[in-house]
Amino acid sequence: MFISFEGIDGSGKSTQARRLAQALNARGTETLLTREPGGSAGAEEIRRLLVEGGGERWSPETELLLFTAARRDHVERLIRPALERGAWIVTDRFADSSRVYQGLARADLRQLVEELHRLTIGIEPDRTFIIDIDPAVALARGQARGGAEDRFETLGLGFQQKLRAGFLALAAEAPGRIRVIDGRGSEDEVAARVLAALT
């Protein structure tokens, strides 16, 4: 299976992606944990351009092209080869992030996002988990975490609220693939919800 985790910055999706990959590996299912942007050497180089610096460093169009280039390398070098040999993939973000960030919250580019995805990526996860949490709580978490990778957090609470609305709308568009997971409570409680939704 190819599984993605999505959600606003600070929602806990990275933690839950890691926990699910660990749980699957513990069951004897070879599972690779990866992330976007990143996951392959070339994509990791592009990642630094995207997640560091000022919020308005790139236009939404340029940002989308950079994300798509990173995703293409990720799919070519890591995701497809792993799936072809029978491994499972758990990724912290995939194309749904572009649909929401560049397709809705940063600009109205959804049609361009879909066309680039069709032309250059061509695959969707089998299952997507959106970790849903109050944007104010998530933003406070992200700010407390600190570090250089805070470009999207610098766009503020209103931006995070638009992202949350976008992810929930996407879940309504693709109910066969996407499951919304309540992100409130302890890590263990959220992880149990993810496992229940997977099985």
N, C-alpha and C positions, 0 to 999 in steps of 0.2 A: 504493500500500500504506500501511497504518497500522501502524507498528512501535513497540513500547514496550520500554523497558529497565527492569528491576526488580532488586532486590537489597538487602542490608542497607546501612546507612549506612557510607560509606567503602569500598564494594566496588569502586569504579571505574566504576560504571554511567554517571555523568554524562560522564566522559571518553570512554567508548566510544560513547555516544549522539552526542556531538559529532563524533567521528571518522567514524562511519558516515554521518551527514548530510553531512559534507564529502566523503566518498568518492562518495556518490550524486550530489551536485551536480557533482562533477568529471567524472562520467560523462554529464552532461547531463540528469539526472533532477531536475526541480524538487522540492526537498525542504526542508521547514520543520522546524527544530529547536525544540522547545518543552519545557515542564517542568510538573510538578505537585508541590505546588499552585502554580498560576500559569498563565502562557501567554496570558492575556488581562488587560485592565486590572483588571476586577473581581476576578478570581481572584488577581492579584498582591497586591491589598489584603488579601484573606483570608489569603494566604500568611503575612504577617507575624504574624498572630494565631496561626498554627499552629506555626511553626518557631522562634519566639523565646519566651523566658520559661522558667519552671520546668517540669519533666517532668510534674507533676500539675496543671498550669494548668487543664486541661479534663477533664471526665469523658470516658470513651471514647465515650459516646453523643453528647455535644455535639461532640466532635472529629469524629466520623463525619459529623454534619450539616454542619459547616463544610467538610470535605473534599468532600462531595457538592455543596454549593452552589458551591464553586470549580470543581469538575469540570463541572458543568452549564454554567456561564458559558464555560469553556474550550471545550467541545464546540460550543456555540451560536455563539460568536464567531470561533473559529479553526479547529477541527478539521473540522467538517462543511463549511464553505465551501471550505476548501482541498481536501478530498477531492473535492468536487463539481466543482471546476474541473480536476481531474486531477493535482493535486500529491500528493506523498508527505509523510507526517508521521512524524517520529521524535520520540517523547516520552520524557523522563526521568521515569518513573513514570506509572501510570494506575490503573485500578480494582483491579488485583491488590494494590497497596499497601494499599488499604482492606481487602481480603479478609484480608490477613495481619496488618497492624498493629491495626486495630480488630476484625476478625473473629476473631482468634486470640490475638495476643500481648498486647494491652492488655485485652481482654475477650472473652467468648464471644458475639460479635455477628454471626457469619457469616450467619445467616438474615436479619437486618435489613440487612446490607450488600447481600446479593443482591436483596432486595425494593426497596430504594432505587435500586439500579442499574437494575433492570428498569423501574421507574416513571419515573425521571428522566434516565437516561443512554442506555441501550438499544443501545450499540454496544461491540464488543470489538475489540482490535487484530487484524490478520491474523497477525502474528507477534510473540511476546514473547521477549526474551532475558533470562534471569536470570543476572547475573554472580555466580558463587558463589566465596566466599572465606572463609577462617578468620575467625570473628568477632573473635578477639583482635587479629589483624592489621588488620582493618577499623576496629575501635574505636581502635586506636593511630593510624591514619591520620587519622581524624576529629578526634581530640583534637589532633593536631599541626597540622591545618589551622586550627583556631581559628575565630574569628568568632562572630557572634551567633546563627547558625542551628544551634544545637547541642542543641535541646530533647530530641530522642530519644536522642542520645548520652549525656545525663545519666542516663538510665534504666539504664545499666550493661551489663556483659558478659552477664549472664544474660538480659537482654531481647534483646540481639543474637543470642544462641544460639537463643532461641525464634523470632525472626524468620527465621533461616536455615532452621530446621526447617520453618517454615510455608511458605516459598517453595519448598522442595524437595517438600513434600507437594502443593502446588498444581501443580507441574510434572508430577507423577505423575497428577494428576486430568485435565489437559488436554494430553496429549502431542502432539496434532495442532497445537496453537498455540504451545506453550512449548518453548523450547530452553534447557537449562542449559549455560552457558559457563564453563569453568575460568578463574577470575580470577587465577590465579598467573602469574608471569612478567612480561615487559615489556609496556608499552602496545601495542607493535607485535605481539607474540605474541597478545595477547588480541584485538586488532582483526582479525588474520588468522583467528582462530577464529570470530569473529562473521560475517565475510564468507563463510567457508566454510559456515556454518550457514544463511545467508540464501539462498545460491545452490544 
